[in-house]
C-alpha cells in the first residue's frame, strides 16, 4: 500500500495547531507567508521520493 504525502499550507503556527495537523495525517507543512522556493523543494522531493 502506498502512502500519500500531504503538504499543508497554513497560517496556523501554534504548536497545538501543528500537532493537530499531524494527527490528521499531514506529513509536511509550510506556514504563511509561503516561500515559493521551499514549496518547490517540498513538492519536488515528494514526487521523487513518494514512499519516504
PDB file of N, CA, C and O in Angstrom:
ATOM      1  N   UNK A   1       0.835  -1.175   0.000  1.00  0.00           N
ATOM      2  CA  UNK A   1       0.000   0.000   0.000  1.00  0.00           C
ATOM      3  C   UNK A   1       0.886   1.247   0.000  1.00  0.00           C
ATOM      4  O   UNK A   1       1.826   1.341   0.789  1.00  0.00           O
ATOM      5  N   UNK A   2       0.592   2.185  -0.868  1.00  0.00           N
ATOM      6  CA  UNK A   2       1.346   3.440  -0.941  1.00  0.00           C
ATOM      7  C   UNK A   2       0.768   4.467  -0.003  1.00  0.00           C
ATOM      8  O   UNK A   2      -0.447   4.591   0.150  1.00  0.00           O
ATOM      9  N   UNK A   3       1.661   5.198   0.617  1.00  0.00           N
ATOM     10  CA  UNK A   3       1.236   6.298   1.463  1.00  0.00           C
ATOM     11  C   UNK A   3       1.213   7.566   0.637  1.00  0.00           C
ATOM     12  O   UNK A   3       2.087   7.783  -0.202  1.00  0.00           O
ATOM     13  N   UNK A   4       0.235   8.387   0.867  1.00  0.00           N
ATOM     14  CA  UNK A   4       0.125   9.664   0.182  1.00  0.00           C
ATOM     15  C   UNK A   4       0.669  10.741   1.112  1.00  0.00           C
ATOM     16  O   UNK A   4       0.249  10.851   2.264  1.00  0.00           O
ATOM     17  N   UNK A   5       1.599  11.527   0.605  1.00  0.00           N
ATOM     18  CA  UNK A   5       2.113  12.630   1.407  1.00  0.00           C
ATOM     19  C   UNK A   5       1.186  13.821   1.270  1.00  0.00           C
ATOM     20  O   UNK A   5       0.672  14.113   0.190  1.00  0.00           O
ATOM     21  N   UNK A   6       0.984  14.494   2.374  1.00  0.00           N
ATOM     22  CA  UNK A   6       0.135  15.679   2.388  1.00  0.00           C
ATOM     23  C   UNK A   6       0.988  16.863   2.801  1.00  0.00           C
ATOM     24  O   UNK A   6       1.608  16.856   3.864  1.00  0.00           O
ATOM     25  N   UNK A   7       1.014  17.883   1.948  1.00  0.00           N
ATOM     26  CA  UNK A   7       1.719  19.122   2.253  1.00  0.00           C
ATOM     27  C   UNK A   7       0.662  20.171   2.553  1.00  0.00           C
ATOM     28  O   UNK A   7      -0.140  20.517   1.685  1.00  0.00           O
ATOM     29  N   UNK A   8       0.661  20.673   3.774  1.00  0.00           N
ATOM     30  CA  UNK A   8      -0.329  21.662   4.169  1.00  0.00           C
ATOM     31  C   UNK A   8       0.286  23.059   4.139  1.00  0.00           C
ATOM     32  O   UNK A   8       1.394  23.279   4.628  1.00  0.00           O
ATOM     33  N   UNK A   9      -0.448  23.983   3.563  1.00  0.00           N
ATOM     34  CA  UNK A   9      -0.066  25.391   3.568  1.00  0.00           C
ATOM     35  C   UNK A   9      -1.004  26.067   4.555  1.00  0.00           C
ATOM     36  O   UNK A   9      -2.221  26.047   4.371  1.00  0.00           O
ATOM     37  N   UNK A  10      -0.446  26.663   5.599  1.00  0.00           N
ATOM     38  CA  UNK A  10      -1.285  27.148   6.684  1.00  0.00           C
ATOM     39  C   UNK A  10      -0.775  28.442   7.299  1.00  0.00           C
ATOM     40  O   UNK A  10       0.413  28.755   7.234  1.00  0.00           O
ATOM     41  N   UNK A  11      -1.679  29.170   7.883  1.00  0.00           N
ATOM     42  CA  UNK A  11      -1.314  30.368   8.636  1.00  0.00           C
ATOM     43  C   UNK A  11      -1.183  30.037  10.118  1.00  0.00           C
ATOM     44  O   UNK A  11      -0.723  30.865  10.904  1.00  0.00           O
ATOM     45  N   UNK A  12      -1.581  28.845  10.493  1.00  0.00           N
ATOM     46  CA  UNK A  12      -1.529  28.441  11.895  1.00  0.00           C
ATOM     47  C   UNK A  12      -0.105  28.032  12.254  1.00  0.00           C
ATOM     48  O   UNK A  12       0.501  27.190  11.592  1.00  0.00           O
ATOM     49  N   UNK A  13       0.419  28.645  13.319  1.00  0.00           N
ATOM     50  CA  UNK A  13       1.803  28.371  13.706  1.00  0.00           C
ATOM     51  C   UNK A  13       1.951  27.928  15.152  1.00  0.00           C
ATOM     52  O   UNK A  13       3.062  27.644  15.598  1.00  0.00           O
ATOM     53  N   UNK A  14       0.868  27.865  15.878  1.00  0.00           N
ATOM     54  CA  UNK A  14       0.925  27.445  17.273  1.00  0.00           C
ATOM     55  C   UNK A  14       1.248  25.951  17.345  1.00  0.00           C
ATOM     56  O   UNK A  14       0.764  25.175  16.522  1.00  0.00           O
ATOM     57  N   UNK A  15       2.056  25.545  18.315  1.00  0.00           N
ATOM     58  CA  UNK A  15       2.401  24.118  18.445  1.00  0.00           C
ATOM     59  C   UNK A  15       1.182  23.195  18.499  1.00  0.00           C
ATOM     60  O   UNK A  15       1.209  22.104  17.930  1.00  0.00           O
ATOM     61  N   UNK A  16       0.111  23.624  19.180  1.00  0.00           N
ATOM     62  CA  UNK A  16      -1.086  22.767  19.260  1.00  0.00           C
ATOM     63  C   UNK A  16      -1.739  22.599  17.889  1.00  0.00           C
ATOM     64  O   UNK A  16      -2.297  21.542  17.593  1.00  0.00           O
ATOM     65  N   UNK A  17      -1.673  23.646  17.046  1.00  0.00           N
ATOM     66  CA  UNK A  17      -2.240  23.554  15.702  1.00  0.00           C
ATOM     67  C   UNK A  17      -1.440  22.578  14.857  1.00  0.00           C
ATOM     68  O   UNK A  17      -2.012  21.758  14.138  1.00  0.00           O
ATOM     69  N   UNK A  18      -0.127  22.663  14.940  1.00  0.00           N
ATOM     70  CA  UNK A  18       0.730  21.791  14.142  1.00  0.00           C
ATOM     71  C   UNK A  18       0.599  20.344  14.601  1.00  0.00           C
ATOM     72  O   UNK A  18       0.634  19.433  13.774  1.00  0.00           O
ATOM     73  N   UNK A  19       0.451  20.118  15.895  1.00  0.00           N
ATOM     74  CA  UNK A  19       0.246  18.771  16.407  1.00  0.00           C
ATOM     75  C   UNK A  19      -1.079  18.216  15.886  1.00  0.00           C
ATOM     76  O   UNK A  19      -1.158  17.047  15.509  1.00  0.00           O
ATOM     77  N   UNK A  20      -2.106  19.042  15.865  1.00  0.00           N
ATOM     78  CA  UNK A  20      -3.412  18.623  15.363  1.00  0.00           C
ATOM     79  C   UNK A  20      -3.330  18.242  13.885  1.00  0.00           C
ATOM     80  O   UNK A  20      -3.942  17.263  13.458  1.00  0.00           O
ATOM     81  N   UNK A  21      -2.577  19.010  13.113  1.00  0.00           N
ATOM     82  CA  UNK A  21      -2.414  18.711  11.686  1.00  0.00           C
ATOM     83  C   UNK A  21      -1.714  17.375  11.495  1.00  0.00           C
ATOM     84  O   UNK A  21      -2.096  16.602  10.617  1.00  0.00           O
ATOM     85  N   UNK A  22      -0.700  17.090  12.298  1.00  0.00           N
ATOM     86  CA  UNK A  22      -0.002  15.808  12.210  1.00  0.00           C
ATOM     87  C   UNK A  22      -0.933  14.656  12.563  1.00  0.00           C
ATOM     88  O   UNK A  22      -0.891  13.605  11.923  1.00  0.00           O
ATOM     89  N   UNK A  23      -1.766  14.845  13.568  1.00  0.00           N
ATOM     90  CA  UNK A  23      -2.722  13.810  13.968  1.00  0.00           C
ATOM     91  C   UNK A  23      -3.731  13.525  12.861  1.00  0.00           C
ATOM     92  O   UNK A  23      -4.257  12.416  12.769  1.00  0.00           O
ATOM     93  N   UNK A  24      -3.999  14.516  12.025  1.00  0.00           N
ATOM     94  CA  UNK A  24      -4.953  14.342  10.920  1.00  0.00           C
ATOM     95  C   UNK A  24      -4.304  13.739   9.674  1.00  0.00           C
ATOM     96  O   UNK A  24      -4.983  13.487   8.679  1.00  0.00           O
ATOM     97  N   UNK A  25      -2.991  13.507   9.730  1.00  0.00           N
ATOM     98  CA  UNK A  25      -2.325  12.860   8.615  1.00  0.00           C
ATOM     99  C   UNK A  25      -1.446  13.757   7.771  1.00  0.00           C
ATOM    100  O   UNK A  25      -0.913  13.315   6.753  1.00  0.00           O
ATOM    101  N   UNK A  26      -1.286  14.981   8.164  1.00  0.00           N
ATOM    102  CA  UNK A  26      -0.422  15.894   7.424  1.00  0.00           C
ATOM    103  C   UNK A  26       1.031  15.503   7.643  1.00  0.00           C
ATOM    104  O   UNK A  26       1.480  15.384   8.784  1.00  0.00           O
ATOM    105  N   UNK A  27       1.768  15.303   6.555  1.00  0.00           N
ATOM    106  CA  UNK A  27       3.168  14.911   6.656  1.00  0.00           C
ATOM    107  C   UNK A  27       4.114  16.105   6.704  1.00  0.00           C
ATOM    108  O   UNK A  27       5.089  16.110   7.455  1.00  0.00           O
ATOM    109  N   UNK A  28       3.820  17.094   5.908  1.00  0.00           N
ATOM    110  CA  UNK A  28       4.682  18.264   5.769  1.00  0.00           C
ATOM    111  C   UNK A  28       3.817  19.509   5.807  1.00  0.00           C
ATOM    112  O   UNK A  28       2.648  19.474   5.424  1.00  0.00           O
ATOM    113  N   UNK A  29       4.388  20.596   6.264  1.00  0.00           N
ATOM    114  CA  UNK A  29       3.616  21.833   6.264  1.00  0.00           C
ATOM    115  C   UNK A  29       4.527  23.025   6.068  1.00  0.00           C
ATOM    116  O   UNK A  29       5.706  22.997   6.422  1.00  0.00           O
ATOM    117  N   UNK A  30       3.967  24.055   5.505  1.00  0.00           N
ATOM    118  CA  UNK A  30       4.627  25.345   5.366  1.00  0.00           C
ATOM    119  C   UNK A  30       3.697  26.382   5.957  1.00  0.00           C
ATOM    120  O   UNK A  30       2.490  26.356   5.715  1.00  0.00           O
ATOM    121  N   UNK A  31       4.258  27.297   6.731  1.00  0.00           N
ATOM    122  CA  UNK A  31       3.435  28.357   7.291  1.00  0.00           C
ATOM    123  C   UNK A  31       3.553  29.612   6.428  1.00  0.00           C
ATOM    124  O   UNK A  31       4.579  29.869   5.799  1.00  0.00           O
ATOM    125  N   UNK A  32       2.481  30.371   6.422  1.00  0.00           N
ATOM    126  CA  UNK A  32       2.443  31.603   5.645  1.00  0.00           C
ATOM    127  C   UNK A  32       3.273  32.667   6.324  1.00  0.00           C
ATOM    128  O   UNK A  32       3.307  32.689   7.555  1.00  0.00           O
ATOM    129  N   UNK A  33       3.933  33.538   5.619  1.00  0.00           N
ATOM    130  CA  UNK A  33       3.962  33.629   4.164  1.00  0.00           C
ATOM    131  C   UNK A  33       4.793  32.487   3.567  1.00  0.00           C
ATOM    132  O   UNK A  33       5.859  32.137   4.072  1.00  0.00           O
ATOM    133  N   UNK A  34       4.280  31.933   2.503  1.00  0.00           N
ATOM    134  CA  UNK A  34       4.905  30.786   1.853  1.00  0.00           C
ATOM    135  C   UNK A  34       6.130  31.229   1.050  1.00  0.00           C
ATOM    136  O   UNK A  34       6.073  32.187   0.279  1.00  0.00           O
ATOM    137  N   UNK A  35       7.225  30.518   1.246  1.00  0.00           N
ATOM    138  CA  UNK A  35       8.428  30.734   0.463  1.00  0.00           C
ATOM    139  C   UNK A  35       8.313  29.855  -0.780  1.00  0.00           C
ATOM    140  O   UNK A  35       8.367  28.630  -0.667  1.00  0.00           O
ATOM    141  N   UNK A  36       8.156  30.455  -1.969  1.00  0.00           N
ATOM    142  CA  UNK A  36       7.970  29.660  -3.183  1.00  0.00           C
ATOM    143  C   UNK A  36       9.095  28.656  -3.424  1.00  0.00           C
ATOM    144  O   UNK A  36       8.842  27.550  -3.902  1.00  0.00           O
ATOM    145  N   UNK A  37      10.317  29.024  -3.101  1.00  0.00           N
ATOM    146  CA  UNK A  37      11.442  28.108  -3.286  1.00  0.00           C
ATOM    147  C   UNK A  37      11.324  26.888  -2.395  1.00  0.00           C
ATOM    148  O   UNK A  37      11.591  25.770  -2.836  1.00  0.00           O
ATOM    149  N   UNK A  38      10.927  27.087  -1.143  1.00  0.00           N
ATOM    150  CA  UNK A  38      10.763  25.966  -0.206  1.00  0.00           C
ATOM    151  C   UNK A  38       9.603  25.078  -0.630  1.00  0.00           C
ATOM    152  O   UNK A  38       9.696  23.855  -0.523  1.00  0.00           O
ATOM    153  N   UNK A  39       8.513  25.668  -1.110  1.00  0.00           N
ATOM    154  CA  UNK A  39       7.382  24.885  -1.596  1.00  0.00           C
ATOM    155  C   UNK A  39       7.812  24.024  -2.782  1.00  0.00           C
ATOM    156  O   UNK A  39       7.459  22.848  -2.865  1.00  0.00           O
ATOM    157  N   UNK A  40       8.557  24.606  -3.674  1.00  0.00           N
ATOM    158  CA  UNK A  40       9.047  23.862  -4.844  1.00  0.00           C
ATOM    159  C   UNK A  40       9.927  22.687  -4.409  1.00  0.00           C
ATOM    160  O   UNK A  40       9.827  21.593  -4.964  1.00  0.00           O
ATOM    161  N   UNK A  41      10.791  22.919  -3.411  1.00  0.00           N
ATOM    162  CA  UNK A  41      11.653  21.844  -2.906  1.00  0.00           C
ATOM    163  C   UNK A  41      10.821  20.702  -2.322  1.00  0.00           C
ATOM    164  O   UNK A  41      11.097  19.533  -2.592  1.00  0.00           O
ATOM    165  N   UNK A  42       9.808  21.034  -1.524  1.00  0.00           N
ATOM    166  CA  UNK A  42       8.974  20.004  -0.909  1.00  0.00           C
ATOM    167  C   UNK A  42       8.218  19.189  -1.951  1.00  0.00           C
ATOM    168  O   UNK A  42       8.144  17.964  -1.856  1.00  0.00           O
ATOM    169  N   UNK A  43       7.662  19.869  -2.939  1.00  0.00           N
ATOM    170  CA  UNK A  43       6.911  19.167  -3.990  1.00  0.00           C
ATOM    171  C   UNK A  43       7.857  18.280  -4.795  1.00  0.00           C
ATOM    172  O   UNK A  43       7.531  17.128  -5.080  1.00  0.00           O
ATOM    173  N   UNK A  44       9.006  18.797  -5.159  1.00  0.00           N
ATOM    174  CA  UNK A  44       9.981  18.018  -5.932  1.00  0.00           C
ATOM    175  C   UNK A  44      10.424  16.789  -5.146  1.00  0.00           C
ATOM    176  O   UNK A  44      10.456  15.684  -5.688  1.00  0.00           O
ATOM    177  N   UNK A  45      10.766  16.976  -3.873  1.00  0.00           N
ATOM    178  CA  UNK A  45      11.200  15.850  -3.039  1.00  0.00           C
ATOM    179  C   UNK A  45      10.092  14.822  -2.887  1.00  0.00           C
ATOM    180  O   UNK A  45      10.349  13.618  -2.917  1.00  0.00           O
ATOM    181  N   UNK A  46       8.861  15.290  -2.724  1.00  0.00           N
ATOM    182  CA  UNK A  46       7.726  14.378  -2.580  1.00  0.00           C
ATOM    183  C   UNK A  46       7.516  13.551  -3.837  1.00  0.00           C
ATOM    184  O   UNK A  46       7.225  12.358  -3.755  1.00  0.00           O
ATOM    185  N   UNK A  47       7.659  14.174  -4.997  1.00  0.00           N
ATOM    186  CA  UNK A  47       7.475  13.455  -6.254  1.00  0.00           C
ATOM    187  C   UNK A  47       8.617  12.469  -6.523  1.00  0.00           C
ATOM    188  O   UNK A  47       8.397  11.391  -7.076  1.00  0.00           O
ATOM    189  N   UNK A  48       9.834  12.847  -6.128  1.00  0.00           N
ATOM    190  CA  UNK A  48      10.984  11.989  -6.359  1.00  0.00           C
ATOM    191  C   UNK A  48      11.095  10.863  -5.332  1.00  0.00           C
ATOM    192  O   UNK A  48      11.662   9.812  -5.631  1.00  0.00           O
ATOM    193  N   UNK A  49      10.564  11.067  -4.133  1.00  0.00           N
ATOM    194  CA  UNK A  49      10.657  10.092  -3.052  1.00  0.00           C
ATOM    195  C   UNK A  49       9.290   9.895  -2.403  1.00  0.00           C
ATOM    196  O   UNK A  49       9.111  10.245  -1.236  1.00  0.00           O
ATOM    197  N   UNK A  50       8.335   9.349  -3.126  1.00  0.00           N
ATOM    198  CA  UNK A  50       6.965   9.286  -2.616  1.00  0.00           C
ATOM    199  C   UNK A  50       6.765   8.407  -1.397  1.00  0.00           C
ATOM    200  O   UNK A  50       5.829   8.645  -0.634  1.00  0.00           O
ATOM    201  N   UNK A  51       7.600   7.403  -1.179  1.00  0.00           N
ATOM    202  CA  UNK A  51       7.371   6.462  -0.079  1.00  0.00           C
ATOM    203  C   UNK A  51       8.096   6.845   1.205  1.00  0.00           C
ATOM    204  O   UNK A  51       7.953   6.153   2.212  1.00  0.00           O
ATOM    205  N   UNK A  52       8.856   7.910   1.197  1.00  0.00           N
ATOM    206  CA  UNK A  52       9.627   8.266   2.388  1.00  0.00           C
ATOM    207  C   UNK A  52       8.862   9.191   3.281  1.00  0.00           C
ATOM    208  O   UNK A  52       9.365   9.591   4.331  1.00  0.00           O
TER     209      UNK A  52
END
